[in-house]
Amino acid sequence: MEVVYTEKALKDRAYWIKRADQAIQKKITNLIKSIEDHPYEGIGKPEALKYELSGFWSRRINREHRLIYYIRF
C-alpha cells in the first residue's frame, strides 16, 4: 500500500516540525506506520468516519488532534 499525502497534510506536518514537539512527531510517525501495516485496526483508536467524510478513517494523535486518512488499494 502506498501512502499519498495531500498538500494540507504536508503543511500540517511542517507545522508540527516547526513547533519542535517531538512527542507529537513520534506519535504521527507511529500512526502512519500502523496505518501502512493494518489500516483498519491498531493504535490511535481507528474509527470509520460518517456523512460527508464517509470512506475516510481517523486515528487519535492526542485528545485534540486527529489524523484523517483514506485507504486506496
PQR file with spaces between the fields and no chain letter, atoms N, CA, C, O and H, PARSE charges and radii, in Angstrom:
ATOM       1  N    MET     1       0.843   -1.168    0.000 -0.4000 1.5000
ATOM       2  CA   MET     1       0.000    0.000    0.000 -0.0000 2.0000
ATOM       3  C    MET     1       0.893    1.237    0.000  0.5500 1.7000
ATOM       4  O    MET     1       1.939    1.260    0.649 -0.5500 1.4000
ATOM       5  N    GLU     2       0.474    2.249   -0.726 -0.4000 1.5000
ATOM       6  CA   GLU     2       1.234    3.491   -0.836 -0.0000 2.0000
ATOM       7  C    GLU     2       0.527    4.587   -0.041  0.5500 1.7000
ATOM       8  O    GLU     2      -0.695    4.722   -0.106 -0.5500 1.4000
ATOM       9  H    GLU     2      -0.376    2.230   -1.253  0.4000 1.0000
ATOM      10  N    VAL     3       1.295    5.360    0.702 -0.4000 1.5000
ATOM      11  CA   VAL     3       0.746    6.498    1.426 -0.0000 2.0000
ATOM      12  C    VAL     3       0.945    7.739    0.564  0.5500 1.7000
ATOM      13  O    VAL     3       2.068    8.058    0.173 -0.5500 1.4000
ATOM      14  H    VAL     3       2.288    5.250    0.756  0.4000 1.0000
ATOM      15  N    VAL     4      -0.145    8.433    0.271 -0.4000 1.5000
ATOM      16  CA   VAL     4      -0.103    9.661   -0.519 -0.0000 2.0000
ATOM      17  C    VAL     4      -0.563   10.804    0.382  0.5500 1.7000
ATOM      18  O    VAL     4      -1.615   10.712    1.015 -0.5500 1.4000
ATOM      19  H    VAL     4      -1.057    8.174    0.589  0.4000 1.0000
ATOM      20  N    TYR     5       0.213   11.868    0.440 -0.4000 1.5000
ATOM      21  CA   TYR     5      -0.096   12.999    1.311 -0.0000 2.0000
ATOM      22  C    TYR     5      -0.729   14.135    0.520  0.5500 1.7000
ATOM      23  O    TYR     5      -0.271   14.469   -0.573 -0.5500 1.4000
ATOM      24  H    TYR     5       1.067   11.942   -0.074  0.4000 1.0000
ATOM      25  N    THR     6      -1.773   14.724    1.070 -0.4000 1.5000
ATOM      26  CA   THR     6      -2.355   15.918    0.464 -0.0000 2.0000
ATOM      27  C    THR     6      -1.465   17.109    0.798  0.5500 1.7000
ATOM      28  O    THR     6      -0.608   17.035    1.679 -0.5500 1.4000
ATOM      29  H    THR     6      -2.145   14.453    1.958  0.4000 1.0000
ATOM      30  N    GLU     7      -1.681   18.197    0.087 -0.4000 1.5000
ATOM      31  CA   GLU     7      -0.910   19.413    0.362 -0.0000 2.0000
ATOM      32  C    GLU     7      -1.150   19.887    1.793  0.5500 1.7000
ATOM      33  O    GLU     7      -0.223   20.341    2.464 -0.5500 1.4000
ATOM      34  H    GLU     7      -2.377   18.257   -0.628  0.4000 1.0000
ATOM      35  N    LYS     8      -2.394   19.781    2.257 -0.4000 1.5000
ATOM      36  CA   LYS     8      -2.709   20.181    3.631 -0.0000 2.0000
ATOM      37  C    LYS     8      -1.983   19.297    4.638  0.5500 1.7000
ATOM      38  O    LYS     8      -1.507   19.789    5.661 -0.5500 1.4000
ATOM      39  H    LYS     8      -3.146   19.412    1.712  0.4000 1.0000
ATOM      40  N    ALA     9      -1.895   18.016    4.363 -0.4000 1.5000
ATOM      41  CA   ALA     9      -1.195   17.104    5.271 -0.0000 2.0000
ATOM      42  C    ALA     9       0.275   17.491    5.388  0.5500 1.7000
ATOM      43  O    ALA     9       0.841   17.462    6.481 -0.5500 1.4000
ATOM      44  H    ALA     9      -2.282   17.617    3.531  0.4000 1.0000
ATOM      45  N    LEU    10       0.888   17.849    4.278 -0.4000 1.5000
ATOM      46  CA   LEU    10       2.292   18.255    4.308 -0.0000 2.0000
ATOM      47  C    LEU    10       2.471   19.555    5.088  0.5500 1.7000
ATOM      48  O    LEU    10       3.454   19.714    5.812 -0.5500 1.4000
ATOM      49  H    LEU    10       0.428   17.872    3.390  0.4000 1.0000
ATOM      50  N    LYS    11       1.525   20.485    4.946 -0.4000 1.5000
ATOM      51  CA   LYS    11       1.589   21.735    5.715 -0.0000 2.0000
ATOM      52  C    LYS    11       1.408   21.464    7.206  0.5500 1.7000
ATOM      53  O    LYS    11       2.095   22.053    8.040 -0.5500 1.4000
ATOM      54  H    LYS    11       0.726   20.356    4.359  0.4000 1.0000
ATOM      55  N    ASP    12       0.474   20.565    7.534 -0.4000 1.5000
ATOM      56  CA   ASP    12       0.257   20.213    8.938 -0.0000 2.0000
ATOM      57  C    ASP    12       1.501   19.567    9.533  0.5500 1.7000
ATOM      58  O    ASP    12       1.879   19.868   10.665 -0.5500 1.4000
ATOM      59  H    ASP    12      -0.084   20.087    6.856  0.4000 1.0000
ATOM      60  N    ARG    13       2.133   18.688    8.779 -0.4000 1.5000
ATOM      61  CA   ARG    13       3.357   18.030    9.255 -0.0000 2.0000
ATOM      62  C    ARG    13       4.460   19.066    9.484  0.5500 1.7000
ATOM      63  O    ARG    13       5.179   18.998   10.481 -0.5500 1.4000
ATOM      64  H    ARG    13       1.826   18.444    7.859  0.4000 1.0000
ATOM      65  N    ALA    14       4.594   20.019    8.567 -0.4000 1.5000
ATOM      66  CA   ALA    14       5.589   21.089    8.714 -0.0000 2.0000
ATOM      67  C    ALA    14       5.301   21.924    9.965  0.5500 1.7000
ATOM      68  O    ALA    14       6.226   22.368   10.645 -0.5500 1.4000
ATOM      69  H    ALA    14       4.010   20.074    7.757  0.4000 1.0000
ATOM      70  N    TYR    15       4.028   22.132   10.261 -0.4000 1.5000
ATOM      71  CA   TYR    15       3.643   22.865   11.467 -0.0000 2.0000
ATOM      72  C    TYR    15       4.162   22.159   12.720  0.5500 1.7000
ATOM      73  O    TYR    15       4.731   22.796   13.606 -0.5500 1.4000
ATOM      74  H    TYR    15       3.277   21.771    9.709  0.4000 1.0000
ATOM      75  N    TRP    16       3.963   20.845   12.788 -0.4000 1.5000
ATOM      76  CA   TRP    16       4.408   20.103   13.969 -0.0000 2.0000
ATOM      77  C    TRP    16       5.930   20.067   14.055  0.5500 1.7000
ATOM      78  O    TRP    16       6.485   20.095   15.153 -0.5500 1.4000
ATOM      79  H    TRP    16       3.501   20.327   12.068  0.4000 1.0000
ATOM      80  N    ILE    17       6.605   20.004   12.921 -0.4000 1.5000
ATOM      81  CA   ILE    17       8.070   20.033   12.927 -0.0000 2.0000
ATOM      82  C    ILE    17       8.551   21.394   13.415  0.5500 1.7000
ATOM      83  O    ILE    17       9.495   21.477   14.200 -0.5500 1.4000
ATOM      84  H    ILE    17       6.153   19.980   12.029  0.4000 1.0000
ATOM      85  N    LYS    18       7.901   22.465   12.950 -0.4000 1.5000
ATOM      86  CA   LYS    18       8.278   23.822   13.357 -0.0000 2.0000
ATOM      87  C    LYS    18       8.082   24.023   14.856  0.5500 1.7000
ATOM      88  O    LYS    18       8.869   24.717   15.501 -0.5500 1.4000
ATOM      89  H    LYS    18       7.134   22.398   12.311  0.4000 1.0000
ATOM      90  N    ARG    19       7.049   23.427   15.401 -0.4000 1.5000
ATOM      91  CA   ARG    19       6.791   23.539   16.846 -0.0000 2.0000
ATOM      92  C    ARG    19       7.802   22.757   17.668  0.5500 1.7000
ATOM      93  O    ARG    19       7.906   22.945   18.880 -0.5500 1.4000
ATOM      94  H    ARG    19       6.409   22.864   14.878  0.4000 1.0000
ATOM      95  N    ALA    20       8.539   21.889   17.014 -0.4000 1.5000
ATOM      96  CA   ALA    20       9.552   21.057   17.671 -0.0000 2.0000
ATOM      97  C    ALA    20       8.942   20.197   18.775  0.5500 1.7000
ATOM      98  O    ALA    20       9.575   19.955   19.802 -0.5500 1.4000
ATOM      99  H    ALA    20       8.455   21.736   16.029  0.4000 1.0000
ATOM     100  N    ASP    21       7.726   19.743   18.562 -0.4000 1.5000
ATOM     101  CA   ASP    21       7.051   18.867   19.518 -0.0000 2.0000
ATOM     102  C    ASP    21       7.388   17.421   19.160  0.5500 1.7000
ATOM     103  O    ASP    21       6.700   16.792   18.356 -0.5500 1.4000
ATOM     104  H    ASP    21       7.212   19.939   17.727  0.4000 1.0000
ATOM     105  N    GLN    22       8.443   16.910   19.758 -0.4000 1.5000
ATOM     106  CA   GLN    22       8.940   15.578   19.431 -0.0000 2.0000
ATOM     107  C    GLN    22       7.919   14.485   19.733  0.5500 1.7000
ATOM     108  O    GLN    22       7.823   13.507   18.992 -0.5500 1.4000
ATOM     109  H    GLN    22       9.002   17.421   20.411  0.4000 1.0000
ATOM     110  N    ALA    23       7.163   14.641   20.805 -0.4000 1.5000
ATOM     111  CA   ALA    23       6.180   13.616   21.174 -0.0000 2.0000
ATOM     112  C    ALA    23       5.102   13.488   20.099  0.5500 1.7000
ATOM     113  O    ALA    23       4.734   12.377   19.717 -0.5500 1.4000
ATOM     114  H    ALA    23       7.241   15.435   21.407  0.4000 1.0000
ATOM     115  N    ILE    24       4.598   14.615   19.614 -0.4000 1.5000
ATOM     116  CA   ILE    24       3.574   14.587   18.565 -0.0000 2.0000
ATOM     117  C    ILE    24       4.154   14.024   17.274  0.5500 1.7000
ATOM     118  O    ILE    24       3.507   13.220   16.603 -0.5500 1.4000
ATOM     119  H    ILE    24       4.897   15.517   19.924  0.4000 1.0000
ATOM     120  N    GLN    25       5.368   14.439   16.920 -0.4000 1.5000
ATOM     121  CA   GLN    25       6.003   13.939   15.699 -0.0000 2.0000
ATOM     122  C    GLN    25       6.165   12.426   15.754  0.5500 1.7000
ATOM     123  O    GLN    25       5.902   11.732   14.772 -0.5500 1.4000
ATOM     124  H    GLN    25       5.894   15.093   17.465  0.4000 1.0000
ATOM     125  N    LYS    26       6.598   11.918   16.900 -0.4000 1.5000
ATOM     126  CA   LYS    26       6.783   10.472   17.060 -0.0000 2.0000
ATOM     127  C    LYS    26       5.435    9.750   16.968  0.5500 1.7000
ATOM     128  O    LYS    26       5.335    8.690   16.349 -0.5500 1.4000
ATOM     129  H    LYS    26       6.811   12.482   17.698  0.4000 1.0000
ATOM     130  N    LYS    27       4.417   10.320   17.579 -0.4000 1.5000
ATOM     131  CA   LYS    27       3.084    9.715   17.546 -0.0000 2.0000
ATOM     132  C    LYS    27       2.564    9.652   16.109  0.5500 1.7000
ATOM     133  O    LYS    27       2.017    8.629   15.696 -0.5500 1.4000
ATOM     134  H    LYS    27       4.498   11.180   18.082  0.4000 1.0000
ATOM     135  N    ILE    28       2.729   10.735   15.344 -0.4000 1.5000
ATOM     136  CA   ILE    28       2.279   10.762   13.952 -0.0000 2.0000
ATOM     137  C    ILE    28       3.019    9.709   13.136  0.5500 1.7000
ATOM     138  O    ILE    28       2.406    8.992   12.345 -0.5500 1.4000
ATOM     139  H    ILE    28       3.174   11.566   15.679  0.4000 1.0000
ATOM     140  N    THR    29       4.324    9.614   13.322 -0.4000 1.5000
ATOM     141  CA   THR    29       5.126    8.616   12.604 -0.0000 2.0000
ATOM     142  C    THR    29       4.648    7.206   12.935  0.5500 1.7000
ATOM     143  O    THR    29       4.507    6.373   12.039 -0.5500 1.4000
ATOM     144  H    THR    29       4.821   10.197   13.965  0.4000 1.0000
ATOM     145  N    ASN    30       4.400    6.934   14.205 -0.4000 1.5000
ATOM     146  CA   ASN    30       3.917    5.609   14.619 -0.0000 2.0000
ATOM     147  C    ASN    30       2.529    5.314   14.049  0.5500 1.7000
ATOM     148  O    ASN    30       2.249    4.182   13.654 -0.5500 1.4000
ATOM     149  H    ASN    30       4.514    7.611   14.933  0.4000 1.0000
ATOM     150  N    LEU    31       1.664    6.324   14.006 -0.4000 1.5000
ATOM     151  CA   LEU    31       0.333    6.131   13.431 -0.0000 2.0000
ATOM     152  C    LEU    31       0.425    5.796   11.948  0.5500 1.7000
ATOM     153  O    LEU    31      -0.280    4.907   11.472 -0.5500 1.4000
ATOM     154  H    LEU    31       1.892    7.244   14.327  0.4000 1.0000
ATOM     155  N    ILE    32       1.285    6.497   11.214 -0.4000 1.5000
ATOM     156  CA   ILE    32       1.435    6.240    9.778 -0.0000 2.0000
ATOM     157  C    ILE    32       1.952    4.823    9.541  0.5500 1.7000
ATOM     158  O    ILE    32       1.470    4.133    8.643 -0.5500 1.4000
ATOM     159  H    ILE    32       1.858    7.219   11.602  0.4000 1.0000
ATOM     160  N    LYS    33       2.925    4.386   10.334 -0.4000 1.5000
ATOM     161  CA   LYS    33       3.436    3.015   10.199 -0.0000 2.0000
ATOM     162  C    LYS    33       2.329    2.001   10.483  0.5500 1.7000
ATOM     163  O    LYS    33       2.206    0.997    9.782 -0.5500 1.4000
ATOM     164  H    LYS    33       3.316    4.947   11.064  0.4000 1.0000
ATOM     165  N    SER    34       1.528    2.266   11.509 -0.4000 1.5000
ATOM     166  CA   SER    34       0.434    1.365   11.858 -0.0000 2.0000
ATOM     167  C    SER    34      -0.611    1.314   10.743  0.5500 1.7000
ATOM     168  O    SER    34      -1.140    0.246   10.436 -0.5500 1.4000
ATOM     169  H    SER    34       1.628    3.082   12.079  0.4000 1.0000
ATOM     170  N    ILE    35      -0.906    2.457   10.142 -0.4000 1.5000
ATOM     171  CA   ILE    35      -1.868    2.510    9.038 -0.0000 2.0000
ATOM     172  C    ILE    35      -1.360    1.692    7.858  0.5500 1.7000
ATOM     173  O    ILE    35      -2.132    0.970    7.226 -0.5500 1.4000
ATOM     174  H    ILE    35      -0.476    3.325   10.392  0.4000 1.0000
ATOM     175  N    GLU    36      -0.070    1.798    7.557 -0.4000 1.5000
ATOM     176  CA   GLU    36       0.506    1.033    6.446 -0.0000 2.0000
ATOM     177  C    GLU    36       0.394   -0.465    6.687  0.5500 1.7000
ATOM     178  O    GLU    36       0.136   -1.222    5.752 -0.5500 1.4000
ATOM     179  H    GLU    36       0.557    2.385    8.070  0.4000 1.0000
ATOM     180  N    ASP    37       0.586   -0.904    7.934 -0.4000 1.5000
ATOM     181  CA   ASP    37       0.535   -2.331    8.269 -0.0000 2.0000
ATOM     182  C    ASP    37      -0.896   -2.848    8.428  0.5500 1.7000
ATOM     183  O    ASP    37      -1.231   -3.921    7.927 -0.5500 1.4000
ATOM     184  H    ASP    37       0.795   -0.289    8.694  0.4000 1.0000
ATOM     185  N    HIS    38      -1.734   -2.084    9.124 -0.4000 1.5000
ATOM     186  CA   HIS    38      -3.102   -2.506    9.443 -0.0000 2.0000
ATOM     187  C    HIS    38      -4.023   -1.287    9.365  0.5500 1.7000
ATOM     188  O    HIS    38      -4.256   -0.630   10.380 -0.5500 1.4000
ATOM     189  H    HIS    38      -1.462   -1.213    9.531  0.4000 1.0000
ATOM     190  N    PRO    39      -4.547   -0.978    8.185 -0.5600 1.5000
ATOM     191  CA   PRO    39      -5.304    0.265    8.007  0.2800 2.0000
ATOM     192  C    PRO    39      -6.567    0.392    8.857  0.5500 1.7000
ATOM     193  O    PRO    39      -6.993    1.506    9.160 -0.5500 1.4000
ATOM     194  N    TYR    40      -7.168   -0.726    9.243 -0.4000 1.5000
ATOM     195  CA   TYR    40      -8.450   -0.660    9.940 -0.0000 2.0000
ATOM     196  C    TYR    40      -8.368   -0.985   11.430  0.5500 1.7000
ATOM     197  O    TYR    40      -9.393   -0.989   12.111 -0.5500 1.4000
ATOM     198  H    TYR    40      -6.821   -1.631    8.997  0.4000 1.0000
ATOM     199  N    GLU    41      -7.194   -1.251   11.939 -0.4000 1.5000
ATOM     200  CA   GLU    41      -7.039   -1.571   13.364 -0.0000 2.0000
ATOM     201  C    GLU    41      -5.660   -1.131   13.821  0.5500 1.7000
ATOM     202  O    GLU    41      -4.797   -0.811   13.003 -0.5500 1.4000
ATOM     203  H    GLU    41      -6.361   -1.248   11.385  0.4000 1.0000
ATOM     204  N    GLY    42      -5.459   -1.117   15.133 -0.4000 1.5000
ATOM     205  CA   GLY    42      -4.152   -0.744   15.662 -0.0000 2.0000
ATOM     206  C    GLY    42      -4.241    0.427   16.623  0.5500 1.7000
ATOM     207  O    GLY    42      -5.286    0.671   17.227 -0.5500 1.4000
ATOM     208  H    GLY    42      -6.160   -1.377   15.797  0.4000 1.0000
ATOM     209  N    ILE    43      -3.141    1.147   16.759 -0.4000 1.5000
ATOM     210  CA   ILE    43      -3.062    2.240   17.726 -0.0000 2.0000
ATOM     211  C    ILE    43      -3.864    3.452   17.254  0.5500 1.7000
ATOM     212  O    ILE    43      -4.157    3.593   16.067 -0.5500 1.4000
ATOM     213  H    ILE    43      -2.292    0.949   16.269  0.4000 1.0000
ATOM     214  N    GLY    44      -4.210    4.311   18.192 -0.4000 1.5000
ATOM     215  CA   GLY    44      -4.904    5.552   17.858 -0.0000 2.0000
ATOM     216  C    GLY    44      -6.407    5.427   17.716  0.5500 1.7000
ATOM     217  O    GLY    44      -7.056    6.357   17.236 -0.5500 1.4000
ATOM     218  H    GLY    44      -3.972    4.195   19.156  0.4000 1.0000
ATOM     219  N    LYS    45      -6.973    4.311   18.116 -0.4000 1.5000
ATOM     220  CA   LYS    45      -8.421    4.076   18.055 -0.0000 2.0000
ATOM     221  C    LYS    45      -8.995    4.371   16.665  0.5500 1.7000
ATOM     222  O    LYS    45      -9.735    5.341   16.501 -0.5500 1.4000
ATOM     223  H    LYS    45      -6.445    3.556   18.505  0.4000 1.0000
ATOM     224  N    PRO    46      -8.664    3.549   15.665 -0.5600 1.5000
ATOM     225  CA   PRO    46      -9.185    3.778   14.311  0.2800 2.0000
ATOM     226  C    PRO    46     -10.713    3.824   14.300  0.5500 1.7000
ATOM     227  O    PRO    46     -11.383    3.012   14.937 -0.5500 1.4000
ATOM     228  N    GLU    47     -11.236    4.785   13.566 -0.4000 1.5000
ATOM     229  CA   GLU    47     -12.684    4.962   13.518 -0.0000 2.0000
ATOM     230  C    GLU    47     -13.101    5.353   12.100  0.5500 1.7000
ATOM     231  O    GLU    47     -12.563    6.298   11.522 -0.5500 1.4000
ATOM     232  H    GLU    47     -10.691    5.445   13.048  0.4000 1.0000
ATOM     233  N    ALA    48     -14.061    4.618   11.553 -0.4000 1.5000
ATOM     234  CA   ALA    48     -14.617    4.965   10.245 -0.0000 2.0000
ATOM     235  C    ALA    48     -15.457    6.226   10.404  0.5500 1.7000
ATOM     236  O    ALA    48     -16.283    6.319   11.312 -0.5500 1.4000
ATOM     237  H    ALA    48     -14.498    3.851   12.022  0.4000 1.0000
ATOM     238  N    LEU    49     -15.245    7.189    9.523 -0.4000 1.5000
ATOM     239  CA   LEU    49     -15.986    8.443    9.602 -0.0000 2.0000
ATOM     240  C    LEU    49     -17.298    8.338    8.832  0.5500 1.7000
ATOM     241  O    LEU    49     -17.471    7.453    7.993 -0.5500 1.4000
ATOM     242  H    LEU    49     -14.574    7.114    8.785  0.4000 1.0000
ATOM     243  N    LYS    50     -18.214    9.248    9.129 -0.4000 1.5000
ATOM     244  CA   LYS    50     -19.558    9.204    8.548 -0.0000 2.0000
ATOM     245  C    LYS    50     -19.865   10.485    7.778  0.5500 1.7000
ATOM     246  O    LYS    50     -19.087   11.439    7.759 -0.5500 1.4000
ATOM     247  H    LYS    50     -18.073    9.966    9.810  0.4000 1.0000
ATOM     248  N    TYR    51     -21.017   10.459    7.157 -0.4000 1.5000
ATOM     249  CA   TYR    51     -21.593   11.608    6.466 -0.0000 2.0000
ATOM     250  C    TYR    51     -20.678   12.113    5.357  0.5500 1.7000
ATOM     251  O    TYR    51     -20.294   11.327    4.491 -0.5500 1.4000
ATOM     252  H    TYR    51     -21.649    9.684    7.173  0.4000 1.0000
ATOM     253  N    GLU    52     -20.315   13.395    5.348 -0.4000 1.5000
ATOM     254  CA   GLU    52     -19.524   13.929    4.233 -0.0000 2.0000
ATOM     255  C    GLU    52     -18.111   13.355    4.182  0.5500 1.7000
ATOM     256  O    GLU    52     -17.434   13.489    3.162 -0.5500 1.4000
ATOM     257  H    GLU    52     -20.627   14.034    6.051  0.4000 1.0000
ATOM     258  N    LEU    53     -17.656   12.724    5.251 -0.4000 1.5000
ATOM     259  CA   LEU    53     -16.334   12.086    5.264 -0.0000 2.0000
ATOM     260  C    LEU    53     -16.442   10.562    5.192  0.5500 1.7000
ATOM     261  O    LEU    53     -15.497    9.854    5.540 -0.5500 1.4000
ATOM     262  H    LEU    53     -18.206   12.615    6.079  0.4000 1.0000
ATOM     263  N    SER    54     -17.573   10.068    4.749 -0.4000 1.5000
ATOM     264  CA   SER    54     -17.755    8.629    4.596 -0.0000 2.0000
ATOM     265  C    SER    54     -16.676    8.064    3.678  0.5500 1.7000
ATOM     266  O    SER    54     -16.393    8.626    2.620 -0.5500 1.4000
ATOM     267  H    SER    54     -18.340   10.643    4.467  0.4000 1.0000
ATOM     268  N    GLY    55     -16.083    6.958    4.088 -0.4000 1.5000
ATOM     269  CA   GLY    55     -14.983    6.355    3.334 -0.0000 2.0000
ATOM     270  C    GLY    55     -13.623    6.714    3.908  0.5500 1.7000
ATOM     271  O    GLY    55     -12.622    6.075    3.585 -0.5500 1.4000
ATOM     272  H    GLY    55     -16.313    6.501    4.947  0.4000 1.0000
ATOM     273  N    PHE    56     -13.582    7.734    4.759 -0.4000 1.5000
ATOM     274  CA   PHE    56     -12.346    8.131    5.419 -0.0000 2.0000
ATOM     275  C    PHE    56     -12.297    7.526    6.814  0.5500 1.7000
ATOM     276  O    PHE    56     -13.324    7.143    7.374 -0.5500 1.4000
ATOM     277  H    PHE    56     -14.396    8.253    5.022  0.4000 1.0000
ATOM     278  N    TRP    57     -11.100    7.445    7.365 -0.4000 1.5000
ATOM     279  CA   TRP    57     -10.871    6.937    8.709 -0.0000 2.0000
ATOM     280  C    TRP    57     -10.103    7.973    9.512  0.5500 1.7000
ATOM     281  O    TRP    57      -9.430    8.834    8.946 -0.5500 1.4000
ATOM     282  H    TRP    57     -10.265    7.755    6.910  0.4000 1.0000
ATOM     283  N    SER    58     -10.204    7.888   10.830 -0.4000 1.5000
ATOM     284  CA   SER    58      -9.417    8.776   11.684 -0.0000 2.0000
ATOM     285  C    SER    58      -8.746    7.966   12.784  0.5500 1.7000
ATOM     286  O    SER    58      -9.215    6.902   13.188 -0.5500 1.4000
ATOM     287  H    SER    58     -10.750    7.188   11.291  0.4000 1.0000
ATOM     288  N    ARG    59      -7.642    8.509   13.246 -0.4000 1.5000
ATOM     289  CA   ARG    59      -6.946    7.973   14.418 -0.0000 2.0000
ATOM     290  C    ARG    59      -6.554    9.145   15.296  0.5500 1.7000
ATOM     291  O    ARG    59      -6.256   10.234   14.805 -0.5500 1.4000
ATOM     292  H    ARG    59      -7.262    9.374   12.918  0.4000 1.0000
ATOM     293  N    ARG    60      -6.557    8.913   16.592 -0.4000 1.5000
ATOM     294  CA   ARG    60      -6.246    9.972   17.544 -0.0000 2.0000
ATOM     295  C    ARG    60      -4.742   10.192   17.654  0.5500 1.7000
ATOM     296  O    ARG    60      -3.983    9.257   17.910 -0.5500 1.4000
ATOM     297  H    ARG    60      -6.799    8.029   16.991  0.4000 1.0000
ATOM     298  N    ILE    61      -4.321   11.437   17.459 -0.4000 1.5000
ATOM     299  CA   ILE    61      -2.939   11.817   17.742 -0.0000 2.0000
ATOM     300  C    ILE    61      -2.843   12.134   19.231  0.5500 1.7000
ATOM     301  O    ILE    61      -1.932   11.676   19.922 -0.5500 1.4000
ATOM     302  H    ILE    61      -4.938   12.197   17.252  0.4000 1.0000
ATOM     303  N    ASN    62      -3.791   12.920   19.708 -0.4000 1.5000
ATOM     304  CA   ASN    62      -3.934   13.216   21.134 -0.0000 2.0000
ATOM     305  C    ASN    62      -5.407   13.541   21.376  0.5500 1.7000
ATOM     306  O    ASN    62      -6.240   13.285   20.506 -0.5500 1.4000
ATOM     307  H    ASN    62      -4.531   13.292   19.147  0.4000 1.0000
ATOM     308  N    ARG    63      -5.736   14.087   22.514 -0.4000 1.5000
ATOM     309  CA   ARG    63      -7.145   14.358   22.819 -0.0000 2.0000
ATOM     310  C    ARG    63      -7.770   15.366   21.860  0.5500 1.7000
ATOM     311  O    ARG    63      -8.974   15.327   21.608 -0.5500 1.4000
ATOM     312  H    ARG    63      -5.059   14.294   23.221  0.4000 1.0000
ATOM     313  N    GLU    64      -6.948   16.268   21.327 -0.4000 1.5000
ATOM     314  CA   GLU    64      -7.464   17.347   20.487 -0.0000 2.0000
ATOM     315  C    GLU    64      -7.339   17.082   18.989  0.5500 1.7000
ATOM     316  O    GLU    64      -8.213   17.492   18.224 -0.5500 1.4000
ATOM     317  H    GLU    64      -5.969   16.299   21.532  0.4000 1.0000
ATOM     318  N    HIS    65      -6.286   16.412   18.554 -0.4000 1.5000
ATOM     319  CA   HIS    65      -5.964   16.293   17.134 -0.0000 2.0000
ATOM     320  C    HIS    65      -6.156   14.868   16.613  0.5500 1.7000
ATOM     321  O    HIS    65      -5.959   13.884   17.326 -0.5500 1.4000
ATOM     322  H    HIS    65      -5.577   16.079   19.175  0.4000 1.0000
ATOM     323  N    ARG    66      -6.549   14.801   15.334 -0.4000 1.5000
ATOM     324  CA   ARG    66      -6.775   13.516   14.670 -0.0000 2.0000
ATOM     325  C    ARG    66      -6.006   13.458   13.361  0.5500 1.7000
ATOM     326  O    ARG    66      -5.768   14.479   12.717 -0.5500 1.4000
ATOM     327  H    ARG    66      -6.708   15.600   14.754  0.4000 1.0000
ATOM     328  N    LEU    67      -5.627   12.260   12.982 -0.4000 1.5000
ATOM     329  CA   LEU    67      -5.041   12.000   11.674 -0.0000 2.0000
ATOM     330  C    LEU    67      -6.160   11.392   10.832  0.5500 1.7000
ATOM     331  O    LEU    67      -6.696   10.342   11.186 -0.5500 1.4000
ATOM     332  H    LEU    67      -5.821   11.430   13.505  0.4000 1.0000
ATOM     333  N    ILE    68      -6.517   12.035    9.729 -0.4000 1.5000
ATOM     334  CA   ILE    68      -7.587   11.574    8.847 -0.0000 2.0000
ATOM     335  C    ILE    68      -6.946   10.950    7.616  0.5500 1.7000
ATOM     336  O    ILE    68      -6.018   11.518    7.040 -0.5500 1.4000
ATOM     337  H    ILE    68      -6.082   12.888    9.442  0.4000 1.0000
ATOM     338  N    TYR    69      -7.441    9.779    7.209 -0.4000 1.5000
ATOM     339  CA   TYR    69      -6.848    9.107    6.052 -0.0000 2.0000
ATOM     340  C    TYR    69      -7.898    8.338    5.266  0.5500 1.7000
ATOM     341  O    TYR    69      -9.000    8.072    5.744 -0.5500 1.4000
ATOM     342  H    TYR    69      -8.195    9.317    7.677  0.4000 1.0000
ATOM     343  N    TYR    70      -7.519    7.993    4.050 -0.4000 1.5000
ATOM     344  CA   TYR    70      -8.370    7.259    3.121 -0.0000 2.0000
ATOM     345  C    TYR    70      -7.565    6.080    2.605  0.5500 1.7000
ATOM     346  O    TYR    70      -6.390    6.236    2.273 -0.5500 1.4000
ATOM     347  H    TYR    70      -6.623    8.209    3.662  0.4000 1.0000
ATOM     348  N    ILE    71      -8.172    4.908    2.532 -0.4000 1.5000
ATOM     349  CA   ILE    71      -7.484    3.702    2.070 -0.0000 2.0000
ATOM     350  C    ILE    71      -7.775    3.504    0.588  0.5500 1.7000
ATOM     351  O    ILE    71      -8.932    3.457    0.172 -0.5500 1.4000
ATOM     352  H    ILE    71      -9.127    4.781    2.802  0.4000 1.0000
ATOM     353  N    ARG    72      -6.720    3.389   -0.195 -0.4000 1.5000
ATOM     354  CA   ARG    72      -6.863    3.105   -1.619 -0.0000 2.0000
ATOM     355  C    ARG    72      -5.878    1.999   -1.962  0.5500 1.7000
ATOM     356  O    ARG    72      -4.675    2.143   -1.746 -0.5500 1.4000
ATOM     357  H    ARG    72      -5.780    3.427    0.143  0.4000 1.0000
ATOM     358  N    PHE    73      -6.386    0.897   -2.495 -0.4000 1.5000
ATOM     359  CA   PHE    73      -5.521   -0.236   -2.835 -0.0000 2.0000
ATOM     360  C    PHE    73      -5.239   -0.268   -4.302  0.5500 1.7000
ATOM     361  O    PHE    73      -4.527   -1.154   -4.775 -0.5500 1.4000
ATOM     362  H    PHE    73      -7.363    0.780   -2.670  0.4000 1.0000
